[in-house]
Amino acid sequence: MRAAMPLALGVLAFLVAAPVALADPISPVGRWKTVDDSTKKDRSFVVIVEVGGELEGTIEKLIVEPGEDPTPKCDKCEGSRKDKPVVGMKFLWGLKKDKDRWGGGRILDPENGKIYKSWVRVIDGGRKLEVRGFIGVSALGRTQIWHKAD
């Protein structure tokens, strides 16, 4: 009986841990700090959620420099986003899981009002998010690296 106890505990531990091991521990869902392409300074905090199997991102907070408008509006946006506050705006949508990344979605650049095709990939053990926006094919675009926010 004593020999069977460690085996039973081992099997029980495996059954409890198996679903955790199979779950995706690295996900783009969460809070991220974005970085400005030109200045390389922190620019904003965004929150990414999964809704119906697709990722959506919202601008939570801007990091503004002295003299900048702390509550900018998307004056270059078109449609329903035109002249709406940037903070609280959904700027990322429609990304679906595809192997090691999420793609097929769109991303809005509130500074120029343009919408680009997009994909994201979690890197560096979940501490960074590679974000690509592009026109047409992925080679015609730019990549940013965002950092996981605590």
Rosetta constraint file for C-alpha pairs under 8 A:
AtomPair CA 1 CA 5 HARMONIC 6.58 0.50
AtomPair CA 2 CA 6 HARMONIC 7.53 0.50
AtomPair CA 3 CA 7 HARMONIC 7.08 0.50
AtomPair CA 4 CA 8 HARMONIC 6.06 0.50
AtomPair CA 5 CA 9 HARMONIC 6.14 0.50
AtomPair CA 6 CA 10 HARMONIC 6.04 0.50
AtomPair CA 7 CA 11 HARMONIC 6.21 0.50
AtomPair CA 8 CA 12 HARMONIC 6.10 0.50
AtomPair CA 9 CA 13 HARMONIC 6.02 0.50
AtomPair CA 10 CA 14 HARMONIC 6.19 0.50
AtomPair CA 11 CA 15 HARMONIC 6.22 0.50
AtomPair CA 12 CA 16 HARMONIC 6.23 0.50
AtomPair CA 13 CA 17 HARMONIC 6.05 0.50
AtomPair CA 14 CA 18 HARMONIC 5.73 0.50
AtomPair CA 15 CA 19 HARMONIC 7.62 0.50
AtomPair CA 16 CA 20 HARMONIC 7.75 0.50
AtomPair CA 17 CA 21 HARMONIC 6.17 0.50
AtomPair CA 18 CA 22 HARMONIC 6.23 0.50
AtomPair CA 19 CA 23 HARMONIC 6.18 0.50
AtomPair CA 26 CA 122 HARMONIC 6.81 0.50
AtomPair CA 26 CA 125 HARMONIC 7.07 0.50
AtomPair CA 26 CA 126 HARMONIC 5.31 0.50
AtomPair CA 27 CA 122 HARMONIC 6.51 0.50
AtomPair CA 27 CA 126 HARMONIC 6.96 0.50
AtomPair CA 28 CA 48 HARMONIC 6.80 0.50
AtomPair CA 28 CA 120 HARMONIC 7.68 0.50
AtomPair CA 28 CA 121 HARMONIC 7.25 0.50
AtomPair CA 28 CA 122 HARMONIC 5.99 0.50
AtomPair CA 28 CA 126 HARMONIC 7.84 0.50
AtomPair CA 28 CA 129 HARMONIC 6.89 0.50
AtomPair CA 29 CA 47 HARMONIC 7.50 0.50
AtomPair CA 29 CA 48 HARMONIC 4.91 0.50
AtomPair CA 29 CA 49 HARMONIC 5.09 0.50
AtomPair CA 29 CA 50 HARMONIC 6.61 0.50
AtomPair CA 29 CA 55 HARMONIC 7.67 0.50
AtomPair CA 30 CA 47 HARMONIC 5.61 0.50
AtomPair CA 30 CA 48 HARMONIC 5.24 0.50
AtomPair CA 30 CA 49 HARMONIC 6.57 0.50
AtomPair CA 30 CA 148 HARMONIC 7.73 0.50
AtomPair CA 31 CA 45 HARMONIC 6.81 0.50
AtomPair CA 31 CA 46 HARMONIC 5.69 0.50
AtomPair CA 31 CA 47 HARMONIC 4.44 0.50
AtomPair CA 31 CA 48 HARMONIC 6.38 0.50
AtomPair CA 31 CA 148 HARMONIC 6.27 0.50
AtomPair CA 31 CA 149 HARMONIC 5.41 0.50
AtomPair CA 31 CA 150 HARMONIC 7.42 0.50
AtomPair CA 32 CA 45 HARMONIC 5.59 0.50
AtomPair CA 32 CA 46 HARMONIC 5.32 0.50
AtomPair CA 32 CA 47 HARMONIC 6.32 0.50
AtomPair CA 32 CA 48 HARMONIC 7.86 0.50
AtomPair CA 32 CA 129 HARMONIC 8.00 0.50
AtomPair CA 32 CA 146 HARMONIC 6.15 0.50
AtomPair CA 32 CA 147 HARMONIC 5.50 0.50
AtomPair CA 32 CA 148 HARMONIC 4.63 0.50
AtomPair CA 32 CA 149 HARMONIC 4.88 0.50
AtomPair CA 33 CA 42 HARMONIC 6.75 0.50
AtomPair CA 33 CA 43 HARMONIC 7.28 0.50
AtomPair CA 33 CA 44 HARMONIC 5.71 0.50
AtomPair CA 33 CA 45 HARMONIC 4.56 0.50
AtomPair CA 33 CA 46 HARMONIC 6.45 0.50
AtomPair CA 33 CA 146 HARMONIC 5.60 0.50
AtomPair CA 33 CA 147 HARMONIC 5.17 0.50
AtomPair CA 33 CA 148 HARMONIC 6.28 0.50
AtomPair CA 33 CA 149 HARMONIC 5.72 0.50
AtomPair CA 34 CA 42 HARMONIC 5.86 0.50
AtomPair CA 34 CA 43 HARMONIC 5.48 0.50
AtomPair CA 34 CA 44 HARMONIC 5.25 0.50
AtomPair CA 34 CA 45 HARMONIC 6.20 0.50
AtomPair CA 34 CA 46 HARMONIC 7.35 0.50
AtomPair CA 34 CA 144 HARMONIC 8.00 0.50
AtomPair CA 34 CA 145 HARMONIC 7.36 0.50
AtomPair CA 34 CA 146 HARMONIC 4.82 0.50
AtomPair CA 34 CA 147 HARMONIC 6.74 0.50
AtomPair CA 35 CA 40 HARMONIC 5.71 0.50
AtomPair CA 35 CA 41 HARMONIC 5.50 0.50
AtomPair CA 35 CA 42 HARMONIC 4.41 0.50
AtomPair CA 35 CA 43 HARMONIC 5.09 0.50
AtomPair CA 35 CA 44 HARMONIC 7.23 0.50
AtomPair CA 35 CA 144 HARMONIC 7.37 0.50
AtomPair CA 35 CA 145 HARMONIC 7.27 0.50
AtomPair CA 35 CA 146 HARMONIC 6.43 0.50
AtomPair CA 36 CA 40 HARMONIC 4.97 0.50
AtomPair CA 36 CA 41 HARMONIC 5.49 0.50
AtomPair CA 36 CA 42 HARMONIC 6.22 0.50
AtomPair CA 36 CA 43 HARMONIC 5.52 0.50
AtomPair CA 37 CA 144 HARMONIC 7.29 0.50
AtomPair CA 42 CA 63 HARMONIC 6.76 0.50
AtomPair CA 43 CA 62 HARMONIC 6.12 0.50
AtomPair CA 43 CA 63 HARMONIC 5.03 0.50
AtomPair CA 43 CA 64 HARMONIC 7.14 0.50
AtomPair CA 44 CA 59 HARMONIC 7.27 0.50
AtomPair CA 44 CA 60 HARMONIC 7.49 0.50
AtomPair CA 44 CA 61 HARMONIC 5.58 0.50
AtomPair CA 44 CA 62 HARMONIC 4.26 0.50
AtomPair CA 44 CA 63 HARMONIC 5.17 0.50
AtomPair CA 45 CA 59 HARMONIC 6.35 0.50
AtomPair CA 45 CA 60 HARMONIC 5.51 0.50
AtomPair CA 45 CA 61 HARMONIC 5.14 0.50
AtomPair CA 45 CA 62 HARMONIC 6.41 0.50
AtomPair CA 45 CA 63 HARMONIC 7.82 0.50
AtomPair CA 45 CA 149 HARMONIC 7.73 0.50
AtomPair CA 46 CA 57 HARMONIC 6.59 0.50
AtomPair CA 46 CA 58 HARMONIC 5.58 0.50
AtomPair CA 46 CA 59 HARMONIC 4.49 0.50
AtomPair CA 46 CA 60 HARMONIC 5.04 0.50
AtomPair CA 46 CA 61 HARMONIC 6.95 0.50
AtomPair CA 47 CA 57 HARMONIC 5.50 0.50
AtomPair CA 47 CA 58 HARMONIC 5.38 0.50
AtomPair CA 47 CA 59 HARMONIC 6.56 0.50
AtomPair CA 47 CA 60 HARMONIC 6.43 0.50
AtomPair CA 48 CA 55 HARMONIC 6.55 0.50
AtomPair CA 48 CA 56 HARMONIC 5.55 0.50
AtomPair CA 48 CA 57 HARMONIC 4.24 0.50
AtomPair CA 48 CA 58 HARMONIC 6.55 0.50
AtomPair CA 49 CA 55 HARMONIC 5.65 0.50
AtomPair CA 49 CA 56 HARMONIC 5.45 0.50
AtomPair CA 49 CA 57 HARMONIC 6.41 0.50
AtomPair CA 50 CA 54 HARMONIC 5.34 0.50
AtomPair CA 50 CA 55 HARMONIC 4.47 0.50
AtomPair CA 50 CA 56 HARMONIC 6.23 0.50
AtomPair CA 51 CA 55 HARMONIC 6.22 0.50
AtomPair CA 51 CA 56 HARMONIC 7.03 0.50
AtomPair CA 53 CA 96 HARMONIC 6.51 0.50
AtomPair CA 53 CA 97 HARMONIC 7.75 0.50
AtomPair CA 54 CA 93 HARMONIC 7.27 0.50
AtomPair CA 54 CA 94 HARMONIC 5.41 0.50
AtomPair CA 54 CA 95 HARMONIC 5.19 0.50
AtomPair CA 54 CA 96 HARMONIC 4.94 0.50
AtomPair CA 54 CA 97 HARMONIC 7.54 0.50
AtomPair CA 55 CA 92 HARMONIC 7.48 0.50
AtomPair CA 55 CA 93 HARMONIC 5.78 0.50
AtomPair CA 55 CA 94 HARMONIC 5.94 0.50
AtomPair CA 55 CA 95 HARMONIC 5.05 0.50
AtomPair CA 55 CA 96 HARMONIC 6.62 0.50
AtomPair CA 55 CA 102 HARMONIC 7.93 0.50
AtomPair CA 56 CA 90 HARMONIC 7.05 0.50
AtomPair CA 56 CA 91 HARMONIC 7.72 0.50
AtomPair CA 56 CA 92 HARMONIC 5.20 0.50
AtomPair CA 56 CA 93 HARMONIC 4.32 0.50
AtomPair CA 56 CA 94 HARMONIC 6.65 0.50
AtomPair CA 56 CA 95 HARMONIC 7.36 0.50
AtomPair CA 57 CA 90 HARMONIC 5.65 0.50
AtomPair CA 57 CA 91 HARMONIC 5.81 0.50
AtomPair CA 57 CA 92 HARMONIC 4.56 0.50
AtomPair CA 57 CA 93 HARMONIC 6.40 0.50
AtomPair CA 58 CA 87 HARMONIC 7.89 0.50
AtomPair CA 58 CA 88 HARMONIC 5.89 0.50
AtomPair CA 58 CA 89 HARMONIC 5.46 0.50
AtomPair CA 58 CA 90 HARMONIC 4.30 0.50
AtomPair CA 58 CA 91 HARMONIC 5.79 0.50
AtomPair CA 58 CA 92 HARMONIC 6.92 0.50
AtomPair CA 59 CA 86 HARMONIC 6.91 0.50
AtomPair CA 59 CA 87 HARMONIC 5.22 0.50
AtomPair CA 59 CA 88 HARMONIC 5.21 0.50
AtomPair CA 59 CA 89 HARMONIC 5.62 0.50
AtomPair CA 59 CA 90 HARMONIC 6.60 0.50
AtomPair CA 59 CA 91 HARMONIC 6.99 0.50
AtomPair CA 60 CA 87 HARMONIC 5.69 0.50
AtomPair CA 60 CA 88 HARMONIC 5.67 0.50
AtomPair CA 61 CA 87 HARMONIC 5.90 0.50
AtomPair CA 61 CA 88 HARMONIC 7.91 0.50
AtomPair CA 62 CA 70 HARMONIC 7.33 0.50
AtomPair CA 62 CA 87 HARMONIC 6.98 0.50
AtomPair CA 64 CA 68 HARMONIC 5.92 0.50
AtomPair CA 64 CA 69 HARMONIC 7.35 0.50
AtomPair CA 64 CA 70 HARMONIC 6.11 0.50
AtomPair CA 71 CA 85 HARMONIC 6.70 0.50
AtomPair CA 71 CA 86 HARMONIC 7.29 0.50
AtomPair CA 71 CA 87 HARMONIC 7.23 0.50
AtomPair CA 72 CA 85 HARMONIC 5.95 0.50
AtomPair CA 72 CA 86 HARMONIC 5.96 0.50
AtomPair CA 72 CA 87 HARMONIC 7.85 0.50
AtomPair CA 73 CA 82 HARMONIC 7.97 0.50
AtomPair CA 73 CA 83 HARMONIC 5.09 0.50
AtomPair CA 73 CA 84 HARMONIC 5.11 0.50
AtomPair CA 73 CA 85 HARMONIC 4.23 0.50
AtomPair CA 73 CA 86 HARMONIC 5.33 0.50
AtomPair CA 74 CA 81 HARMONIC 6.71 0.50
AtomPair CA 74 CA 82 HARMONIC 5.79 0.50
AtomPair CA 74 CA 83 HARMONIC 4.85 0.50
AtomPair CA 74 CA 84 HARMONIC 5.54 0.50
AtomPair CA 74 CA 85 HARMONIC 6.23 0.50
AtomPair CA 74 CA 86 HARMONIC 5.84 0.50
AtomPair CA 74 CA 110 HARMONIC 5.71 0.50
AtomPair CA 74 CA 111 HARMONIC 7.16 0.50
AtomPair CA 74 CA 113 HARMONIC 6.81 0.50
AtomPair CA 75 CA 82 HARMONIC 5.71 0.50
AtomPair CA 75 CA 83 HARMONIC 4.59 0.50
AtomPair CA 75 CA 84 HARMONIC 7.51 0.50
AtomPair CA 75 CA 113 HARMONIC 7.56 0.50
AtomPair CA 76 CA 82 HARMONIC 6.77 0.50
AtomPair CA 76 CA 83 HARMONIC 7.63 0.50
AtomPair CA 76 CA 110 HARMONIC 7.37 0.50
AtomPair CA 76 CA 111 HARMONIC 7.20 0.50
AtomPair CA 76 CA 112 HARMONIC 5.69 0.50
AtomPair CA 76 CA 113 HARMONIC 4.61 0.50
AtomPair CA 77 CA 81 HARMONIC 5.75 0.50
AtomPair CA 77 CA 82 HARMONIC 4.68 0.50
AtomPair CA 77 CA 83 HARMONIC 7.11 0.50
AtomPair CA 77 CA 110 HARMONIC 6.85 0.50
AtomPair CA 77 CA 112 HARMONIC 7.19 0.50
AtomPair CA 77 CA 113 HARMONIC 3.94 0.50
AtomPair CA 77 CA 114 HARMONIC 6.89 0.50
AtomPair CA 78 CA 82 HARMONIC 4.91 0.50
AtomPair CA 78 CA 113 HARMONIC 6.90 0.50
AtomPair CA 80 CA 84 HARMONIC 7.95 0.50
AtomPair CA 81 CA 89 HARMONIC 7.95 0.50
AtomPair CA 84 CA 89 HARMONIC 7.80 0.50
AtomPair CA 85 CA 89 HARMONIC 6.78 0.50
AtomPair CA 86 CA 110 HARMONIC 6.93 0.50
AtomPair CA 91 CA 107 HARMONIC 5.59 0.50
AtomPair CA 91 CA 108 HARMONIC 4.88 0.50
AtomPair CA 91 CA 109 HARMONIC 7.35 0.50
AtomPair CA 91 CA 110 HARMONIC 7.76 0.50
AtomPair CA 92 CA 105 HARMONIC 7.42 0.50
AtomPair CA 92 CA 106 HARMONIC 5.78 0.50
AtomPair CA 92 CA 107 HARMONIC 4.46 0.50
AtomPair CA 92 CA 108 HARMONIC 6.43 0.50
AtomPair CA 93 CA 105 HARMONIC 5.65 0.50
AtomPair CA 93 CA 106 HARMONIC 5.54 0.50
AtomPair CA 93 CA 107 HARMONIC 6.68 0.50
AtomPair CA 94 CA 103 HARMONIC 7.93 0.50
AtomPair CA 94 CA 104 HARMONIC 6.64 0.50
AtomPair CA 94 CA 105 HARMONIC 4.18 0.50
AtomPair CA 94 CA 106 HARMONIC 6.33 0.50
AtomPair CA 95 CA 102 HARMONIC 5.40 0.50
AtomPair CA 95 CA 103 HARMONIC 4.74 0.50
AtomPair CA 95 CA 104 HARMONIC 5.27 0.50
AtomPair CA 95 CA 105 HARMONIC 4.11 0.50
AtomPair CA 95 CA 106 HARMONIC 7.20 0.50
AtomPair CA 95 CA 118 HARMONIC 7.59 0.50
AtomPair CA 95 CA 119 HARMONIC 6.79 0.50
AtomPair CA 96 CA 102 HARMONIC 4.98 0.50
AtomPair CA 96 CA 103 HARMONIC 5.41 0.50
AtomPair CA 96 CA 104 HARMONIC 6.39 0.50
AtomPair CA 96 CA 105 HARMONIC 7.19 0.50
AtomPair CA 97 CA 101 HARMONIC 6.08 0.50
AtomPair CA 97 CA 102 HARMONIC 4.31 0.50
AtomPair CA 97 CA 103 HARMONIC 6.58 0.50
AtomPair CA 98 CA 102 HARMONIC 5.41 0.50
AtomPair CA 98 CA 103 HARMONIC 6.50 0.50
AtomPair CA 100 CA 121 HARMONIC 6.68 0.50
AtomPair CA 101 CA 119 HARMONIC 6.95 0.50
AtomPair CA 101 CA 120 HARMONIC 5.75 0.50
AtomPair CA 101 CA 121 HARMONIC 4.47 0.50
AtomPair CA 101 CA 122 HARMONIC 7.18 0.50
AtomPair CA 102 CA 119 HARMONIC 5.49 0.50
AtomPair CA 102 CA 120 HARMONIC 5.31 0.50
AtomPair CA 102 CA 121 HARMONIC 6.36 0.50
AtomPair CA 103 CA 118 HARMONIC 6.12 0.50
AtomPair CA 103 CA 119 HARMONIC 4.06 0.50
AtomPair CA 103 CA 120 HARMONIC 6.48 0.50
AtomPair CA 104 CA 117 HARMONIC 6.87 0.50
AtomPair CA 104 CA 118 HARMONIC 6.38 0.50
AtomPair CA 104 CA 119 HARMONIC 6.52 0.50
AtomPair CA 105 CA 117 HARMONIC 5.84 0.50
AtomPair CA 105 CA 118 HARMONIC 5.27 0.50
AtomPair CA 105 CA 119 HARMONIC 6.59 0.50
AtomPair CA 106 CA 115 HARMONIC 6.50 0.50
AtomPair CA 106 CA 116 HARMONIC 5.50 0.50
AtomPair CA 106 CA 117 HARMONIC 4.52 0.50
AtomPair CA 106 CA 118 HARMONIC 5.02 0.50
AtomPair CA 106 CA 119 HARMONIC 7.93 0.50
AtomPair CA 106 CA 133 HARMONIC 7.83 0.50
AtomPair CA 107 CA 115 HARMONIC 5.57 0.50
AtomPair CA 107 CA 116 HARMONIC 5.31 0.50
AtomPair CA 107 CA 117 HARMONIC 6.30 0.50
AtomPair CA 107 CA 118 HARMONIC 5.85 0.50
AtomPair CA 107 CA 133 HARMONIC 6.62 0.50
AtomPair CA 108 CA 113 HARMONIC 6.61 0.50
AtomPair CA 108 CA 114 HARMONIC 5.79 0.50
AtomPair CA 108 CA 115 HARMONIC 4.38 0.50
AtomPair CA 108 CA 116 HARMONIC 6.36 0.50
AtomPair CA 109 CA 113 HARMONIC 5.56 0.50
AtomPair CA 109 CA 114 HARMONIC 5.61 0.50
AtomPair CA 109 CA 115 HARMONIC 6.42 0.50
AtomPair CA 109 CA 116 HARMONIC 8.00 0.50
AtomPair CA 110 CA 114 HARMONIC 7.23 0.50
AtomPair CA 116 CA 133 HARMONIC 5.50 0.50
AtomPair CA 116 CA 134 HARMONIC 5.38 0.50
AtomPair CA 116 CA 135 HARMONIC 5.87 0.50
AtomPair CA 117 CA 133 HARMONIC 5.61 0.50
AtomPair CA 117 CA 134 HARMONIC 5.28 0.50
AtomPair CA 117 CA 135 HARMONIC 6.20 0.50
AtomPair CA 117 CA 136 HARMONIC 7.42 0.50
AtomPair CA 118 CA 131 HARMONIC 7.34 0.50
AtomPair CA 118 CA 132 HARMONIC 5.45 0.50
AtomPair CA 118 CA 133 HARMONIC 4.51 0.50
AtomPair CA 118 CA 134 HARMONIC 6.27 0.50
AtomPair CA 119 CA 131 HARMONIC 6.13 0.50
AtomPair CA 119 CA 132 HARMONIC 5.40 0.50
AtomPair CA 119 CA 133 HARMONIC 6.89 0.50
AtomPair CA 120 CA 129 HARMONIC 6.70 0.50
AtomPair CA 120 CA 130 HARMONIC 5.50 0.50
AtomPair CA 120 CA 131 HARMONIC 4.54 0.50
AtomPair CA 120 CA 132 HARMONIC 6.21 0.50
AtomPair CA 121 CA 129 HARMONIC 5.75 0.50
AtomPair CA 121 CA 130 HARMONIC 5.13 0.50
AtomPair CA 121 CA 131 HARMONIC 6.72 0.50
AtomPair CA 122 CA 126 HARMONIC 5.56 0.50
AtomPair CA 122 CA 127 HARMONIC 7.62 0.50
AtomPair CA 122 CA 128 HARMONIC 6.01 0.50
AtomPair CA 122 CA 129 HARMONIC 4.56 0.50
AtomPair CA 122 CA 130 HARMONIC 6.18 0.50
AtomPair CA 123 CA 127 HARMONIC 6.69 0.50
AtomPair CA 123 CA 128 HARMONIC 5.26 0.50
AtomPair CA 123 CA 129 HARMONIC 5.80 0.50
AtomPair CA 123 CA 130 HARMONIC 6.75 0.50
AtomPair CA 124 CA 128 HARMONIC 5.76 0.50
AtomPair CA 126 CA 148 HARMONIC 7.51 0.50
AtomPair CA 127 CA 147 HARMONIC 6.05 0.50
AtomPair CA 127 CA 148 HARMONIC 5.14 0.50
AtomPair CA 128 CA 145 HARMONIC 6.48 0.50
AtomPair CA 128 CA 146 HARMONIC 5.56 0.50
AtomPair CA 128 CA 147 HARMONIC 4.59 0.50
AtomPair CA 128 CA 148 HARMONIC 5.73 0.50
AtomPair CA 129 CA 145 HARMONIC 5.60 0.50
AtomPair CA 129 CA 146 HARMONIC 5.02 0.50
AtomPair CA 129 CA 147 HARMONIC 6.35 0.50
AtomPair CA 129 CA 148 HARMONIC 7.48 0.50
AtomPair CA 130 CA 143 HARMONIC 6.74 0.50
AtomPair CA 130 CA 144 HARMONIC 5.96 0.50
AtomPair CA 130 CA 145 HARMONIC 4.76 0.50
AtomPair CA 130 CA 146 HARMONIC 6.51 0.50
AtomPair CA 131 CA 143 HARMONIC 5.48 0.50
AtomPair CA 131 CA 144 HARMONIC 5.20 0.50
AtomPair CA 131 CA 145 HARMONIC 6.21 0.50
AtomPair CA 131 CA 146 HARMONIC 7.39 0.50
AtomPair CA 132 CA 138 HARMONIC 7.57 0.50
AtomPair CA 132 CA 141 HARMONIC 6.91 0.50
AtomPair CA 132 CA 142 HARMONIC 5.76 0.50
AtomPair CA 132 CA 143 HARMONIC 4.38 0.50
AtomPair CA 132 CA 144 HARMONIC 6.51 0.50
AtomPair CA 133 CA 138 HARMONIC 7.48 0.50
AtomPair CA 133 CA 141 HARMONIC 5.53 0.50
AtomPair CA 133 CA 142 HARMONIC 5.73 0.50
AtomPair CA 133 CA 143 HARMONIC 6.54 0.50
AtomPair CA 134 CA 138 HARMONIC 5.44 0.50
AtomPair CA 134 CA 139 HARMONIC 7.38 0.50
AtomPair CA 134 CA 140 HARMONIC 5.51 0.50
AtomPair CA 134 CA 141 HARMONIC 3.84 0.50
AtomPair CA 134 CA 142 HARMONIC 6.47 0.50
AtomPair CA 135 CA 140 HARMONIC 5.85 0.50
AtomPair CA 135 CA 141 HARMONIC 6.23 0.50
AtomPair CA 136 CA 140 HARMONIC 6.95 0.50
AtomPair CA 137 CA 141 HARMONIC 7.85 0.50
